[in-house]
Amino acid sequence: MTEHHDHPADHGHRHDGLLAAWWHRLTHAVVPHSHDSRAKTDPALESSRDGLRALWISLVGLGITALAQAVIVVLSGSVALLGDTLHNVADALTAVPLGIAFLLGRRAATRAYTYGYGRAEDLAGIVIVVVIAGSAVAAAWTAVDRLLRPAEVTHLPWVAAAGLVGFIGNELVARYRIRVGRRIGSAALVADGLHARTDGYTSLAVLAAAGGAALGWRWADPVIGLVIAVAIAVVLKDAAREVYRRLMDAVDPELVDQAETALRAVDGVQDVAAVRLRWVGHRLHAEAELVVDAGLTLVDAHQIAADAEHQLTHAVPRLTTATVHTDPDSHPGGHHHLNLSHQRRQLSG
């Protein structure tokens, strides 16, 4: 007769194991996982969260800045400061199209938008560039109008304080947006940070104009306004160039060098025929053509391609997807594909 012994500890481990297995199946069903680099969405989603967090924090920062300026407007009665305050409020709202772009970028790809919605960031970047251009035109127009029709600036201490508050608030927001934008690879967020910096320059002009008015220089306000308009134009050029490069699929050549170096180091790769990189929002996509031994089996060639794809996603920052094609070493390149196509058509005909 075999004796039966209870093992409560074993039952406890078994129970914990069942719970762990159940939880794993549940989380896997809700959030699918894959070892394929095409399914590496967690870093991409995390970067979108970082971008949204930066937008919310900067929006709050600009809101506090505008509120502080509004209080001083009420106390000072300065119409010029009121205009600067309203300008800061309007510019803070540029976070809205960029926030929408980040939310759209998190949507899954469809049969119509096979690369997803990441390019919405580039559209938001265009909106931001247009707003920066409008700021430059408005600053220049106001300065010229003030030159033609001089006006006395009153309540100078309060106006100067408001200008300083506006500069500090905008500069802090600008630094934060630019830093996060460069870290996650968002050209639109960088452009928005540069935009906030131009607003800081505009507020600083209020401080300088107040100082000039205190010295009796009535021309100081419009002249400084023109200087700020030129500074905004310089920032506009940099932001527009960055957004244009994204729209034209331009990348840093160093990223291409990193990709080629990583691919050549993969065991079985004889040569790298071509590497193409493109930004989809703040994520990179790669396409590569590799030359391998013509005697390899299809399975071996596929393993080399899979290994190359895996190495690429680790070697190139913010690269989340890659498509790798292998060519036999005896006939590398597109002409080989064209000849094969003609031969297959002739045989089938």
ABEGO torsion letter per residue (X at the ends): XBBBBBBAAAAAAAAAAAAAAAAAAAAAAABBBBABAAABAAAAAAAAAAAAAAAAAAAAAAAAAAAAAAAAAAAAGBAAAAAAAAAAAAAAAAAAAAAAAAAAAABBBBAABAAEAAAAAAAAAAAAAAAAAAAAAAAAAAAAAAAABBBBBBGAAAAAAAAAAAAAAAAAAAAAAAAAAAAAGBAAAAAAAAAAAAAAAAAAAAAAAAAAAAAGBAAAAAAAAAAAAAAAAAAAAAAAAAAAAAAAGBBBAAAAAAAAAAAAABBGBABBABBBBBBBEABBBBBBBBBBBAABBAAAAAAAAAAAAAAAAAABBGBABBBBBBBBAABBEAAAAAAAAAAAAAAAX
